[in-house]
Amino acid sequence: MSKRNTHNAVAFLLSFVLGTFIACKPSQGQKQPQGICGTVIFKSGNHMPGPGRPQPKGQPVAREVLIYELTQIGQTQTTDDGFYSKVNTRLIKKVQSDQDGQFCVDLAPGTYSVFVQEEKGLYANLFDSQNHIFPVTVEKNRQSTITFEITYQAVY
C-alpha cells in the first residue's frame, strides 16, 4: 500500500469514528426526561382478601390527570361524597392518560399533588404524614413513576 493510500485510509477511519461519536452524542437541545409518568387504574367491587381468592388488579382507564402545587387537605373544598370540588393551589399541568391508563408529564424539580378528574369532581386517595394530597417528588433529570388507583367504588 502506498503512502498516499495509507494516509487516505487513516483519514477515512478517523472521519468514520468521529462521525459515529457525533451521531451518538445527544444534541445540546435535548435534555433528560424529567417529570411524572404513571398508570391510572380503576378498581371496583370486592377487594377483600380471602383464602384462594386472587386480588383483582383493576382496569387501566383514560382520565384527565391534574398536577397541582403541593396541596394539603386544608387547601381544598370537598363534596359530601369525598371528591374535591375546589383546590386552592396553583394548577401546574393537565395531561390525558391513554386507554391503557398511561401518561407522562414534563415538570420542573419539586413536589406536586396529583389528582384525576372524575364525574363528581377531582379524586385522590393518598396522603403523607403532613396531610399533603398524593405527593410526588420530581428530581432533576429523573422520571418519577406512580400508579394512581381510583378506588371509591371498591370495597376492602
C-alpha positions in Angstrom: 0.0 0.0 0.0 1.4 3.4 -0.9 1.9 6.2 1.5 -0.9 8.2 -0.1 -3.4 5.2 0.2 -2.4 4.7 3.8 -3.0 8.4 4.5 -6.4 8.3 2.8 -7.3 5.1 4.8 -6.4 6.7 8.1 -8.3 9.9 7.2 -11.4 7.9 6.3 -11.1 5.8 9.5 -10.8 9.0 11.7 -13.8 10.6 9.8 -15.9 7.5 10.4 -15.1 7.2 14.1 -15.6 11.0 14.6 -18.9 10.9 12.7 -20.1 7.9 14.7 -19.2 9.7 18.0 -21.1 12.9 17.0 -24.1 10.9 15.9 -24.4 9.1 19.2 -23.9 12.2 21.3 -27.2 13.9 22.3 -27.5 17.4 20.9 -27.3 20.3 23.3 -31.1 21.0 22.8 -32.0 17.6 24.1 -32.4 17.0 27.9 -33.0 14.1 30.1 -36.7 13.2 30.7 -37.9 14.8 33.9 -41.4 14.6 35.4 -44.0 12.1 36.3 -45.1 9.0 34.4 -47.7 6.6 35.6 -50.7 4.4 35.1 -54.3 5.2 36.1 -56.2 2.1 37.4 -59.9 2.0 38.2 -60.9 -0.5 40.9 -64.4 -1.5 41.8 -66.2 -4.3 43.6 -64.9 -6.7 46.3 -61.2 -6.5 47.1 -61.4 -8.2 50.4 -58.6 -10.7 50.8 -59.6 -14.3 51.3 -58.1 -17.8 51.0 -57.9 -19.0 47.4 -59.2 -15.7 46.2 -56.9 -13.8 43.9 -56.8 -10.0 44.3 -58.5 -8.1 41.4 -56.0 -5.9 39.6 -58.4 -3.2 38.4 -58.7 -1.8 34.9 -56.5 0.8 33.2 -58.5 3.9 32.3 -58.3 7.1 30.3 -58.6 10.1 32.6 -57.5 13.7 32.8 -54.6 13.9 35.3 -54.1 17.2 37.0 -50.8 18.3 38.6 -51.1 21.0 41.3 -48.6 22.6 43.6 -48.1 20.5 46.7 -51.5 20.7 48.4 -52.7 20.0 51.9 -56.2 18.8 52.7 -56.9 22.2 54.3 -56.3 23.9 51.0 -59.3 22.2 49.3 -63.0 22.1 49.4 -64.7 18.7 49.3 -68.1 17.4 48.3 -70.3 15.2 50.5 -69.1 12.2 48.5 -65.4 12.9 49.3 -64.4 14.4 46.0 -62.5 17.7 45.7 -64.7 20.5 44.4 -62.0 23.1 44.6 -58.2 23.1 45.0 -56.9 26.4 46.3 -53.3 25.9 45.0 -52.0 26.6 41.5 -52.7 24.1 38.7 -49.4 23.3 37.1 -50.3 21.0 34.2 -53.0 18.7 32.8 -52.4 15.6 30.8 -54.7 12.8 29.5 -53.9 9.2 30.2 -54.4 6.9 27.2 -56.8 3.9 27.0 -54.0 1.8 28.8 -54.0 4.3 31.6 -50.5 5.5 30.7 -49.4 9.1 31.0 -46.3 11.2 31.2 -45.8 14.9 32.0 -42.7 17.0 32.0 -42.2 19.0 35.2 -39.5 21.1 36.9 -37.9 19.6 40.0 -40.2 19.9 43.0 -43.0 18.1 44.9 -46.5 18.1 43.4 -50.0 16.9 44.2 -51.7 14.6 41.7 -55.5 14.3 41.1 -57.7 12.8 38.4 -60.9 14.2 37.1 -64.0 12.1 37.8 -67.6 12.9 37.0 -68.3 14.0 40.6 -65.1 16.1 41.0 -61.4 15.7 41.5 -60.2 12.5 43.1 -57.1 11.5 45.0 -56.7 8.9 47.8 -53.1 9.1 49.1 -51.7 11.4 51.8 -48.4 11.8 53.6 -48.0 12.4 57.3 -48.4 16.2 56.8 -51.8 15.7 55.0 -50.4 16.5 51.6 -52.6 15.0 48.9 -51.0 12.4 46.6 -47.5 13.9 46.9 -45.0 13.1 44.1 -41.4 14.4 44.1 -39.7 15.1 40.8 -35.9 15.2 40.9 -33.6 16.8 38.3 -33.2 14.6 35.2 -35.4 11.9 36.6 -38.9 10.4 35.9 -41.0 9.6 39.0 -43.2 6.6 38.3 -46.6 6.3 40.0 -49.7 4.1 39.9 -52.8 6.1 40.6 -55.6 3.8 41.8 -59.1 5.1 41.7 -60.8 3.1 44.5 -64.0 4.9 45.5 -66.2 2.1 44.1 -64.0 -0.7 45.7 -64.6 -2.5 49.0 -61.6 -3.5 51.1 
